[in-house]
Protein backbone atom coordinates (compact mmCIF):
# COMPACT_ATOMS: atom_id res chain seq x y z
CA UNK A 1 0.00 0.00 0.00
CA UNK A 2 1.30 3.48 -0.87
CA UNK A 3 2.16 6.15 1.67
CA UNK A 4 -0.38 8.93 1.97
CA UNK A 5 -0.75 11.76 1.46
CA UNK A 6 1.05 11.70 -1.88
CA UNK A 7 2.23 14.92 -3.50
CA UNK A 8 2.12 15.74 -7.19
CA UNK A 9 3.70 18.70 -9.00
CA UNK A 10 1.19 20.40 -11.30
CA UNK A 11 2.09 22.71 -14.17
CA UNK A 12 -0.59 25.31 -14.79
CA UNK A 13 0.12 29.04 -14.75
CA UNK A 14 -3.51 30.04 -14.17
CA UNK A 15 -3.81 27.72 -11.18
CA UNK A 16 -0.48 28.95 -9.80
CA UNK A 17 -1.59 32.60 -10.08
CA UNK A 18 -4.91 31.82 -8.38
CA UNK A 19 -3.18 30.04 -5.50
CA UNK A 20 -0.59 32.82 -5.09
CA UNK A 21 -3.32 35.47 -5.00
CA UNK A 22 -5.29 33.35 -2.51
CA UNK A 23 -2.21 32.94 -0.29
CA UNK A 24 -1.64 36.69 -0.31
CA UNK A 25 -5.25 37.34 0.71
CA UNK A 26 -5.03 34.77 3.48
CA UNK A 27 -1.90 36.47 4.81
CA UNK A 28 -3.70 39.82 4.77
CA UNK A 29 -6.65 38.28 6.61
CA UNK A 30 -4.37 36.81 9.28
CA UNK A 31 -2.74 40.21 9.85
CA UNK A 32 -6.20 41.72 10.34
CA UNK A 33 -7.16 38.86 12.68
CA UNK A 34 -4.11 39.68 14.81
CA UNK A 35 -5.19 43.32 14.92
CA UNK A 36 -8.70 42.25 15.97
CA UNK A 37 -7.27 40.20 18.83
CA UNK A 38 -5.36 43.30 19.99
CA UNK A 39 -8.49 45.47 19.72
CA UNK A 40 -10.44 42.93 21.78
CA UNK A 41 -7.75 43.10 24.47
CA UNK A 42 -7.91 46.92 24.34
CA UNK A 43 -11.70 46.81 24.71
CA UNK A 44 -11.43 44.52 27.71
CA UNK A 45 -8.87 46.79 29.40
CA UNK A 46 -10.96 49.91 28.75
CA UNK A 47 -14.02 48.15 30.16
CA UNK A 48 -12.04 47.26 33.31
CA UNK A 49 -10.92 50.90 33.60
CA UNK A 50 -14.53 52.08 33.36
CA UNK A 51 -15.61 49.61 36.04
CA UNK A 52 -12.77 50.71 38.33
CA UNK A 53 -13.79 54.37 37.99
CA UNK A 54 -17.45 53.53 38.55
CA UNK A 55 -16.56 51.80 41.85
CA UNK A 56 -15.01 55.03 43.14
CA UNK A 57 -18.09 57.17 42.46
CA UNK A 58 -19.86 58.03 45.72
CA UNK A 59 -23.51 57.05 45.34
CA UNK A 60 -24.55 55.63 48.73
CA UNK A 61 -27.11 58.40 49.29
CA UNK A 62 -28.79 57.69 45.98
CA UNK A 63 -28.83 53.95 46.64
CA UNK A 64 -30.53 54.50 50.03
CA UNK A 65 -33.10 56.74 48.41
CA UNK A 66 -33.71 54.04 45.79
CA UNK A 67 -34.34 51.44 48.53
CA UNK A 68 -36.89 53.69 50.24
CA UNK A 69 -38.72 54.33 47.00
CA UNK A 70 -38.75 50.61 46.17
CA UNK A 71 -40.92 50.04 49.27
CA UNK A 72 -43.57 52.35 47.73
CA UNK A 73 -42.88 51.08 44.23
CA UNK A 74 -46.45 50.73 43.00
CA UNK A 75 -47.37 54.24 44.17
CA UNK A 76 -44.29 56.16 43.13
CA UNK A 77 -42.93 54.50 39.98
CA UNK A 78 -42.19 57.89 38.47
CA UNK A 79 -39.99 58.83 41.46
CA UNK A 80 -37.98 55.64 41.04
CA UNK A 81 -37.31 56.45 37.39
CA UNK A 82 -36.02 59.90 38.40
CA UNK A 83 -33.65 58.39 40.97
CA UNK A 84 -32.33 55.93 38.42
CA UNK A 85 -31.70 58.79 36.03
CA UNK A 86 -29.93 60.74 38.79
CA UNK A 87 -27.71 57.72 39.54
CA UNK A 88 -26.92 57.24 35.86
CA UNK A 89 -26.04 60.93 35.47
CA UNK A 90 -23.69 60.81 38.44
CA UNK A 91 -22.00 57.63 37.15
CA UNK A 92 -21.71 59.15 33.72
CA UNK A 93 -20.24 62.34 35.19
CA UNK A 94 -17.81 60.30 37.33
CA UNK A 95 -16.58 58.20 34.45
CA UNK A 96 -16.33 61.18 32.15
CA UNK A 97 -16.53 61.17 28.40
CA UNK A 98 -13.02 60.01 27.57
CA UNK A 99 -13.19 56.29 28.51
CA UNK A 100 -16.60 55.58 26.92
CA UNK A 101 -15.53 57.47 23.79
CA UNK A 102 -12.27 55.51 23.69
CA UNK A 103 -14.21 52.27 24.13
CA UNK A 104 -16.58 53.13 21.28
CA UNK A 105 -13.69 54.17 19.01
CA UNK A 106 -11.81 50.91 19.57
CA UNK A 107 -15.04 48.94 19.12
CA UNK A 108 -15.67 50.70 15.79
CA UNK A 109 -12.09 49.96 14.66
CA UNK A 110 -12.53 46.29 15.60
CA UNK A 111 -15.80 46.06 13.64
CA UNK A 112 -14.17 47.68 10.61
CA UNK A 113 -11.28 45.20 10.80
CA UNK A 114 -13.72 42.30 11.07
CA UNK A 115 -15.56 43.57 7.98
CA UNK A 116 -12.25 43.91 6.09
CA UNK A 117 -11.26 40.37 7.09
CA UNK A 118 -14.65 39.02 5.99
CA UNK A 119 -14.33 40.75 2.60
CA UNK A 120 -10.93 39.12 2.14
CA UNK A 121 -12.40 35.73 3.11
CA UNK A 122 -15.05 36.16 0.40
CA UNK A 123 -12.32 36.93 -2.15
CA UNK A 124 -10.38 33.85 -1.00
CA UNK A 125 -13.52 31.76 -1.53
CA UNK A 126 -13.84 33.13 -5.07
CA UNK A 127 -10.25 32.06 -5.80
CA UNK A 128 -11.01 28.63 -4.31
CA UNK A 129 -14.08 28.34 -6.52
CA UNK A 130 -11.88 28.92 -9.58
CA UNK A 131 -8.85 26.89 -8.45
CA UNK A 132 -10.60 23.73 -7.25
CA UNK A 133 -12.06 22.68 -10.64
CA UNK A 134 -8.72 23.28 -12.36
CA UNK A 135 -6.91 21.34 -9.64
CA UNK A 136 -9.35 18.43 -9.81
CA UNK A 137 -8.99 18.24 -13.60
CA UNK A 138 -5.18 18.26 -13.37
CA UNK A 139 -5.05 15.79 -10.46
CA UNK A 140 -7.43 13.23 -11.99
CA UNK A 141 -4.76 11.49 -14.14
CA UNK A 142 -2.63 11.02 -10.99
CA UNK A 143 -5.31 9.09 -9.08
CA UNK A 144 -4.46 5.39 -9.11
CA UNK A 145 -7.80 3.95 -7.96
CA UNK A 146 -11.32 4.84 -6.86
CA UNK A 147 -10.19 5.16 -3.22
CA UNK A 148 -7.78 8.01 -3.93
CA UNK A 149 -8.96 11.58 -3.88
CA UNK A 150 -7.71 15.10 -4.33
CA UNK A 151 -6.82 16.72 -0.99
CA UNK A 152 -5.24 20.17 -1.34
CA UNK A 153 -3.22 22.53 -3.52
CA UNK A 154 -0.46 24.85 -2.39
CA UNK A 155 2.57 26.73 -3.66
CA UNK A 156 5.85 25.14 -2.59
CA UNK A 157 9.18 26.52 -3.79
CA UNK A 158 7.44 28.31 -6.65
CA UNK A 159 5.63 25.20 -7.88
CA UNK A 160 2.02 24.12 -7.51
CA UNK A 161 1.90 20.99 -5.36
CA UNK A 162 -1.22 18.89 -5.01
CA UNK A 163 -1.78 16.19 -2.42
CA UNK A 164 -3.69 12.95 -2.83
CA UNK A 165 -5.09 10.85 0.00
CA UNK A 166 -6.72 7.45 0.13
CA UNK A 167 -10.08 6.89 1.77
CA UNK A 168 -9.16 3.22 2.11
CA UNK A 169 -5.83 4.03 3.79
CA UNK A 170 -7.58 6.42 6.21
CA UNK A 171 -10.18 3.78 7.03
CA UNK A 172 -7.50 1.14 7.67
CA UNK A 173 -5.60 3.48 10.01
CA UNK A 174 -8.73 4.30 12.03
CA UNK A 175 -9.67 0.62 12.12
CA UNK A 176 -6.22 -0.42 13.42
CA UNK A 177 -6.25 2.37 16.05
CA UNK A 178 -9.70 1.29 17.23
CA UNK A 179 -8.61 -2.35 17.36
CA UNK A 180 -5.52 -1.43 19.42
CA UNK A 181 -7.63 0.51 21.94
CA UNK A 182 -10.00 -2.44 22.47
Helices and strands as residue ranges (DSSP letters): E 6-10, H 13-56, H 60-71, H 77-95, H 98-140, E 148-156, E 159-166, H 167-181
